[in-house]
Amino acid sequence: MKSKVEVKNDEIVILVNTLFYPKDNVINTADKFNDFFWIQIEDGENNFLSLTLKPKSNEIRLDTAGYEFMNHLLSDVKDDMGD
């Protein structure tokens, strides 16, 4: 199964495959989004993390914010690969 982003009940739920996105990178990316969201990270099954992002403001577009998170995560992983 691949990573997945969906909006549920006014929050974003993201499943992240840790075989592709290491947990340290997920946590680093979550820290960057902490000003805009309350973030809960839980260990899931089969090498997945489940993230729930609840917006701190009603002005945040949930339909795009989850994908923006994934773009930042990919960039963070790519930067680490260059080291």
C-alpha positions in Angstrom: 0.0 0.0 0.0 1.2 3.5 -0.8 1.0 6.7 1.3 -2.4 8.3 1.3 -3.9 11.7 2.1 -7.6 12.3 2.9 -9.8 14.9 4.6 -12.1 13.5 7.3 -14.3 15.5 9.8 -12.5 18.8 9.3 -9.0 17.3 9.7 -6.4 15.7 7.5 -5.4 12.1 7.8 -2.2 11.0 6.2 -0.8 7.5 6.0 3.0 7.5 5.5 5.0 4.5 4.4 8.1 4.5 6.5 9.9 2.3 4.0 10.0 5.4 1.8 9.7 8.2 4.3 11.8 7.6 7.5 10.1 8.4 10.8 12.7 11.1 11.6 11.8 12.9 8.4 8.1 12.7 9.2 8.7 14.2 12.6 10.9 17.0 11.1 8.2 17.9 8.6 5.5 17.8 11.3 7.5 20.3 13.3 7.4 22.7 10.3 3.6 22.5 10.2 3.1 22.8 13.9 2.3 26.6 13.7 -0.8 25.8 11.6 -1.9 22.4 12.8 -2.3 20.3 16.0 -0.6 17.1 14.9 -0.9 13.6 16.2 1.5 10.8 15.0 0.7 7.2 15.7 2.5 4.0 14.7 0.4 2.0 12.3 0.6 -1.5 10.8 3.0 -2.7 8.1 5.6 0.1 8.3 3.0 2.9 8.2 2.6 6.0 10.4 -0.8 7.6 10.7 -0.8 11.4 11.1 -3.8 13.5 12.0 -3.5 17.2 11.3 -6.2 19.4 12.9 -6.1 23.0 11.7 -5.6 25.8 14.2 -7.5 28.2 11.8 -10.6 27.8 9.7 -8.8 29.6 6.9 -6.6 26.6 6.0 -7.5 24.8 2.9 -7.7 21.2 3.9 -8.0 19.9 0.4 -4.5 21.0 -0.5 -2.6 21.1 2.9 -2.1 17.4 3.2 -0.5 17.3 -0.2 1.7 20.3 0.7 2.8 18.3 3.8 3.8 15.4 1.6 5.7 17.7 -0.7 7.7 19.1 2.2 8.3 15.5 3.5 9.6 14.5 0.1 11.9 17.5 0.0 13.2 16.7 3.5 14.0 13.1 2.5 15.7 14.3 -0.7 17.8 16.8 1.3 18.9 14.0 3.6 19.9 11.8 0.7 22.2 14.5 -0.6 24.3 14.4 2.6 
